């Protein structure tokens, strides 16, 4: 599947049965806080289901109906950190 969008995300967890929340779009929108995306558990690979796992959310169309979840590699995680620190001492 060729992705129309690719957004960084962090697995948040969920209290709903057969669902996982993924924090998507942090640093991009919604006042730079992003938002939560509820995804069916079977769409999330086993190695991506632990909270705080950095993932790519890829898919086609809107809303997020047809998505694919892929774990970030170590180098991708370093290049796309969850928190970016701003130097305010200048």
C-alpha positions in Angstrom: 0.0 0.0 0.0 1.4 3.4 -1.0 0.7 5.9 1.8 -1.0 9.2 1.2 0.1 10.3 4.7 2.8 9.3 7.2 2.6 10.7 10.7 4.7 9.9 13.7 2.9 8.5 16.7 3.4 7.1 20.2 1.4 4.1 21.5 -0.6 5.4 24.4 -2.6 2.3 25.4 -6.3 1.8 25.9 -9.0 0.7 28.4 -11.3 -0.3 25.5 -11.4 -3.9 24.5 -9.7 -4.7 21.2 -8.6 -1.1 20.7 -5.3 0.8 21.1 -4.9 4.5 21.4 -2.0 6.1 19.5 -1.0 9.7 20.1 -0.5 11.1 16.6 0.6 14.4 15.3 2.4 15.7 18.3 4.4 18.8 17.4 2.2 19.3 14.3 -1.2 20.5 15.2 -4.0 20.8 17.8 -1.9 23.4 19.6 1.1 21.2 18.9 -0.2 18.5 21.2 -1.7 16.2 18.5 -4.5 13.9 19.2 -5.5 10.4 20.1 -6.3 7.9 17.3 -8.2 4.7 18.3 -7.1 1.8 16.2 -8.3 -1.9 16.2 -5.8 -4.1 18.0 -5.4 -6.4 15.0 -4.0 -3.5 12.9 -1.2 -2.9 15.4 1.8 -5.3 15.1 2.7 -7.3 18.3 6.0 -5.4 18.6 4.2 -2.1 18.7 1.6 -2.6 21.4 3.6 -1.5 24.4 2.9 2.0 25.7 5.5 4.7 24.6 6.5 2.7 21.5 7.3 5.1 18.7 5.4 4.2 15.5 4.6 5.5 12.0 0.9 5.8 11.2 0.5 5.4 7.4 -2.6 5.3 5.3 -4.8 6.5 2.6 -7.8 8.8 2.7 -9.6 10.5 5.5 -10.7 9.9 8.2 -8.1 7.4 9.4 -10.1 4.3 8.3 -7.4 2.5 6.3 -4.2 2.8 8.3 -1.0 0.8 8.7 1.1 0.9 11.9 4.9 0.4 11.6 7.5 0.6 14.4 10.1 3.3 14.0 13.7 2.2 13.6 16.2 3.5 16.2 17.6 6.1 13.7 14.1 7.2 12.9 13.2 7.6 16.6 16.3 9.7 17.1 15.3 11.9 14.2 11.7 12.2 15.3 11.8 12.6 19.1 8.6 12.8 21.2 9.9 15.9 23.1 11.8 18.6 21.4 13.7 21.0 23.7 13.9 24.6 23.0 17.0 26.5 24.1 15.6 29.7 25.8 18.9 30.9 27.2 19.9 32.8 24.0 
